[in-house]
């Protein structure tokens, strides 16, 4: 049985308090020297406009019914980002959580099957690397460039076609592909934490995180930071063994008709060296077999 990575509101709020500088918030240094960095509980309560006792109970997970107004006040006091605030809402009341309509694993309410229409769509993107992944970062389908712009998905066994496992457990290869490997790992762990908040009952996601915590010291370090990020778009820097240095804009697009699946695309700036390298690579890339629907 897989131990679920239960979201921990205490660890999360303590980490967010520790990340704040009291001086920047206009709080006095106080008579006694601070024993730990960041805000004290009483200072967080003061900034949120609630009692110290109530804030303490929130941080200890002893308040099952927190109002939206109090959550808003705590979020403002701790300077939470939008992603962190969404995660806090997921932790404090299941009724606020985004419904888990897809789990990304066969035999549950989600599906590993990618619709034919989506397969035709990504295959039509000749110059755009693209793939479809699950909540648990399993790569389910890809086009020719998407299957070779980083890892060679067709050469891997199905269980190995997982973005997080490849990143953290095949460290030698992932470090060679991603020059900013440490920062990328922090972002990936923060994205997984947000996913756990939204999908706490997802067995594939629980198994993934348990596996990473057991086998990757880097992931454990990143996970313990309690960072939360929403993975939607950004720029990836890749050092490809054939195409060379690439700077690619990525977009993560949830598929509303296929809950638990996300379409990820990569594009280059028009006229850039990356665009030229990608086009040249596209002429050399070998069409790859993909899993059957």
C-alpha positions in Angstrom: 0.0 0.0 0.0 1.3 3.5 -0.9 1.5 6.0 1.9 -0.3 9.1 0.7 1.7 12.4 0.8 -0.8 14.1 3.0 -0.7 17.9 2.7 0.5 19.4 6.0 -0.9 22.8 6.8 1.4 23.2 9.8 4.6 22.7 7.8 3.3 24.9 5.0 2.3 27.9 7.2 5.5 27.7 9.2 7.6 27.7 6.0 5.7 30.7 4.7 6.1 32.6 8.1 9.8 31.8 8.0 10.2 33.2 4.5 9.1 36.7 5.5 11.3 39.5 6.7 9.6 41.3 9.7 11.4 44.5 9.0 10.0 44.7 5.4 6.5 44.4 6.9 7.1 47.3 9.3 7.3 45.1 12.4 9.7 46.1 15.3 12.7 44.0 16.0 11.6 43.5 19.6 13.5 43.4 22.8 14.4 39.7 22.6 16.5 38.5 19.8 14.6 36.2 17.3 15.5 32.6 17.7 14.0 31.6 14.3 13.8 33.5 11.0 10.6 35.1 9.8 7.4 36.0 11.6 6.3 34.8 15.0 2.8 33.3 15.3 1.6 36.3 17.2 2.9 38.6 14.5 1.2 36.6 11.8 -2.0 36.8 13.9 -1.6 40.5 14.3 -1.2 41.1 10.6 -4.2 38.9 9.9 -6.4 40.7 12.4 -7.2 37.5 14.4 -6.4 36.2 17.8 -3.1 34.4 18.5 -5.1 31.4 19.7 -7.2 31.2 16.6 -4.1 31.5 14.3 -2.4 28.8 16.3 -5.3 26.5 15.9 -5.3 27.2 12.1 -1.6 26.4 11.9 -2.1 23.2 13.8 -4.9 22.1 11.6 -7.5 22.2 14.5 -10.1 24.5 12.7 -12.2 22.4 10.3 -14.4 25.3 9.2 -12.4 28.4 8.4 -14.4 31.3 6.7 -13.3 32.7 3.4 -12.7 36.1 5.1 -10.2 34.6 7.6 -8.4 32.7 4.9 -8.1 35.9 2.9 -6.7 37.6 5.9 -4.1 34.9 6.6 -3.1 34.9 2.9 -2.6 38.7 3.0 -0.6 38.5 6.2 1.7 35.8 4.9 2.0 37.5 1.4 0.9 34.3 -0.3 1.0 34.0 -4.1 -2.1 33.0 -6.0 -0.8 29.4 -6.2 0.0 29.3 -2.5 -3.4 30.7 -1.6 -5.1 28.1 -3.8 -3.1 25.4 -2.0 -4.1 26.8 1.4 -7.8 26.6 0.4 -7.3 23.0 -0.7 -5.8 22.2 2.7 -8.3 23.9 4.9 -11.6 22.6 3.5 -12.3 19.8 1.0 -15.4 21.6 -0.2 -13.2 24.4 -1.6 -10.9 21.9 -3.5 -10.9 21.7 -7.2 -12.9 18.4 -7.9 -10.6 15.5 -8.8 -12.4 14.2 -11.9 -9.4 12.6 -13.3 -6.6 10.7 -11.6 -4.2 9.9 -14.4 -4.1 6.2 -13.8 -5.9 3.3 -15.3 -8.6 1.6 -13.3 -9.7 4.8 -11.5 -11.9 7.7 -12.5 -9.2 9.1 -14.7 -7.9 7.6 -17.9 -4.5 6.8 -19.5 -6.2 6.8 -22.9 -5.7 9.8 -25.2 -8.5 10.6 -27.6 -7.9 10.2 -31.3 -8.8 13.8 -31.9 -6.0 14.9 -29.5 -3.5 12.5 -31.2 -4.4 14.0 -34.6 -3.9 17.5 -33.2 -0.4 16.9 -31.9 0.6 15.0 -35.0 -0.4 18.0 -37.1 2.1 20.2 -35.2 5.0 19.5 -37.4 7.3 22.2 -36.0 5.9 22.2 -32.5 7.1 19.7 -29.9 4.0 18.5 -28.0 2.9 15.7 -25.7 0.0 14.9 -23.4 0.7 14.0 -19.7 -1.4 13.0 -16.7 -1.7 14.6 -13.3 1.1 12.3 -12.1 3.3 13.5 -15.0 3.1 10.3 -17.0 3.6 11.1 -20.7 0.7 9.4 -22.5 1.2 10.5 -26.1 3.6 12.7 -28.1 4.4 13.8 -31.6 7.7 13.3 -33.3 9.4 16.4 -31.9 7.8 16.1 -28.6 9.2 12.6 -28.2 12.7 13.7 -28.9 13.2 17.3 -27.8 14.3 16.2 -24.4 13.9 12.5 -23.5 13.4 9.7 -26.1 10.0 8.5 -24.9 9.7 5.8 -27.5 12.8 4.1 -26.2 11.5 4.0 -22.7 9.2 1.5 -20.9 5.8 2.9 -20.1 6.6 3.3 -16.3 9.7 5.2 -17.2 7.9 7.8 -19.3 7.3 10.1 -16.3 8.7 13.6 -16.4 9.4 13.8 -12.6 11.0 10.3 -12.4 13.2 11.1 -15.4 14.2 14.5 -13.9 15.1 13.4 -10.4 16.0 9.7 -10.8 18.0 9.9 -14.0 20.1 12.8 -12.7 23.0 12.4 -15.0 20.9 12.7 -18.1 18.6 15.4 -16.8 21.5 17.5 -15.6 23.0 17.3 -19.1 19.7 18.4 -20.7 18.8 21.2 -18.3 21.6 23.6 -17.4 19.4 25.1 -14.6 18.7 21.7 -13.1 18.5 22.7 -9.4 16.1 25.6 -10.1 14.0 23.4 -12.4 13.8 20.7 -9.7 12.5 23.2 -7.2 9.8 24.3 -9.6 8.8 20.8 -10.4 8.5 19.9 -6.7 6.5 23.0 -6.1 4.1 22.1 -9.0 3.7 18.6 -7.6 2.8 20.0 -4.2 0.1 22.1 -5.8 -1.2 19.0 -7.5 -1.3 17.0 -4.2 -3.4 19.8 -2.8 -5.9 19.5 -5.6 -5.8 15.7 -5.9 -5.0 14.3 -2.5 -6.7 10.9 -3.3 -4.8 10.3 -6.6 -3.0 7.0 -6.1 -0.6 7.5 -9.1 0.4 10.9 -7.7 0.9 9.5 -4.2 3.0 6.6 -5.6 5.2 9.1 -7.6 5.9 11.3 -4.7 6.6 8.4 -2.3 9.0 7.0 -4.9 10.8 10.3 -5.3 11.1 10.9 -1.6 12.6 7.5 -1.1 15.1 7.6 -4.0 16.1 11.3 -4.6 17.9 13.4 -2.0 17.4 16.4 -4.3 13.6 15.9 -4.4 13.5 15.6 -0.6 15.3 18.9 -0.3 13.0 20.6 -2.8 9.8 19.0 -1.2 10.8 20.2 2.3 10.8 23.8 1.1 7.0 23.7 1.0 6.9 25.9 -2.2 3.8 25.9 -4.3 3.7 26.8 -8.0 1.1 26.6 -10.7 2.7 25.1 -13.8 1.0 26.9 -16.8 3.7 28.5 -18.9 7.3 29.6 -19.0 10.6 29.2 -20.8 12.7 26.0 -20.7 16.4 26.1 -21.4 17.5 22.7 -23.0 20.9 21.6 -24.1 19.9 19.0 -26.7 22.6 16.5 -27.8 21.7 16.9 -31.5 19.8 20.2 -31.8 22.1 22.1 -29.4 21.0 24.9 -27.1 17.3 25.6 -27.1 15.1 28.2 -25.4 11.5 27.1 -25.7 8.3 28.7 -24.5 6.0 26.1 -23.0 2.3 26.2 -22.4 0.5 23.6 -20.2 -3.1 23.4 -21.4 -5.6 21.3 -19.4 -8.0 19.4 -21.6 -11.4 20.1 -20.2 -13.1 17.2 -22.0 -10.4 14.8 -20.7 -10.0 15.5 -16.9 -6.6 14.7 -15.6 -4.8 15.2 -18.9 -2.8 18.2 -20.0 -1.4 19.2 -23.4 2.1 20.6 -23.3 3.5 22.5 -26.3 6.9 24.1 -26.9 7.5 27.0 -29.4 10.5 29.1 -30.3 10.8 32.9 -30.8 10.3 33.7 -34.5 13.7 34.3 -36.2 15.7 33.0 -33.3 18.5 30.5 -33.4 16.2 28.1 -31.5 13.6 28.3 -34.2 16.3 27.5 -36.9 17.8 24.7 -34.8 14.3 23.2 -34.2 13.4 23.3 -37.9 16.7 21.6 -38.8 16.2 19.0 -36.1 12.6 18.4 -37.4 14.0 17.3 -40.8 16.3 14.8 -39.1 13.9 13.5 -36.4 12.7 10.0 -36.9 8.9 9.5 -36.7 8.3 7.6 -33.4 5.7 5.0 -32.6 3.4 6.0 -29.8 1.2 4.0 -27.4 -2.1 2.8 -29.0 -5.3 4.5 -27.9 
